[in-house]
Amino acid sequence: MSRTVDWEIPGEIQPKPGDCAFDLDRALSAVLGLRATIPEDAFSAGTLGTERAGSGVLIRKDGLVLTIGYLVTEAETIWLTSAGGGAVPGHVLAYDQETGFGLVQTLGKLNVPPIDLGIGLRVGAGDRAIMAAEGGRRHAIAARVVARQEFAGYWEYVLDHAIFTAPAHPFWGGAGLIGADGRLIGIGSLHVQNANGRELRRDVNMVVPIDLLPPILDDMLTYGRPNRPARPWLGLLAQEVEDAIVVVGLNERGPANKAGLRPGDRILAVREDPVASLAGLWRKVWAGGPAGSEVVLQVGRDNETLTVRVLSVDRTRFLKAPKLH
């Protein structure tokens, strides 16, 4: 996740103030640099590292910063920097496994204005936008929305209407997606390849839509996470391989590993309900009840079909929780 700060977007795809119907530099100033240090004994240290760097977006005058959760999960120290050179420490307030959002509170003043949120703004394919990492115009890309569609992640994650943008920003983590009116419409999460119909696959950014924030914001500020029953977590990594859903990895401490699943197993059904897609797998697992529910998987291994019973857990119980002030 870490990177050097000596980089620049090619001039031909940098946004220009004259191309925007809003104060471009003011909007970009709300995008901050974020660096996080995570304890070596943290649950996520092995997969996400102990030094993480990306961006966050100032969304309120009181110093509330929205970012992507994997940057700040279990973070011990946070530093936030502005394009003008200011730097202040931050405190992790919350992260949400379902949306992927993370919240950080600045512990000092950076003298930059917050950006307005594009709540309820219709965002669709063809719309112009700006994908901005920390650093102002030199680190921003004039982009287009190329798709609004379901996204399924191999780590037990689904978004119903993710935003996909191109060209892909090279430093997407926590970057702000700014709409044509200068408001924030999403937070950068991933670099993926996207195919639409007969088009060749192309590099795009997957962005978490800002409309997912209002329903959970108050809970995140109060409890450090949304106040709802936790989804069942299996500790399972799976991918679509040709026409099969294949186990590609297992968390060593996770319940799927303890239940006897193995890399290479093909997941055929949840209970007696056949699985046809990665998103379908996760949705069927979640439909069986909250964390703690037993998940019954029909699994193909070699030439056999096995029944594997997995006692799910709440993933957050493995994570160092944000310390509420």
ZIQUI-V686882 format. One line per field, one symbol per residue. ss: DSSP state (H for helix, E for strand, - for the rest). phi: phi as a letter, one per 20 degrees, with the letter a starting at -180 (. if undefined). psi: psi as a letter, one per 40 degrees, with the letter a starting at -180 (. if undefined). A space follows every 50 residues. Layout:
# ZIQUI-V686882
ss = ???
phi = ???
psi = ???
This chain:
# ZIQUI-V686882
ss = ----------HHH---HHH----HHHHHH-EEEEEEEE------HHHH-- EEEEEEEE-----EEEEEHHHH--EEEEEEE-----EEEEEEEEE----- EEEEEE----------E----------EEEEE---HHHHEEEEEEEEEEE EEE---EEEEEEEEEE---------EEE-----EEEEEEEEEEE------ -EEEEEEEEHHH-HHHHHHHHHH-------E-E--EEEEEE--EEEEEEE ----HHHHH------EEEEE--EE---HHHHHHHHHH--E---EEEEEEE E--EEEEEEEE-E-HHHH-------
phi = .fbedebbfggfdffdgfedebffffffffedfcccddgfeffeffednd cccacbcfdbffnfddbefffdgmfecccdcdffofbcfccfeabcffen fcccdfdaddlcefefeefnffcbgnfebcdcefpmffdccfccfdacbf cdefembbdfcfddcbffefcefmfeedffdnefdrcfcbdcdcccmeff fcfbdecefffffgfdfffffednafebgfffddmcdccecldcddfdab fgeeffffeofcgnfdeebdldegddbfffgffffffepfgofedddece clddddddddefcegffeeffgefe
psi = diiiegiihhdeeiiideeifigdddddeehiihhihhideidedddeie hiiaiihheideehhhahdedehehdihhhiideeihiiihhdiihddde iihihifihefiiiiihfhehhhiheiiihhhiieaddfihhiiheihii hhiefghhhdgihhiiihhdgdheihhhieeeiheihhdihihhhhbeii iihihhhhideedddeddddddeeihgihiihhefhhiihhbeihhheih hdeiddddeeiiheihhdihbehiheidddddddddeeiiheihhhhhhh hbeihihhhhhiihdeeeihiihh.
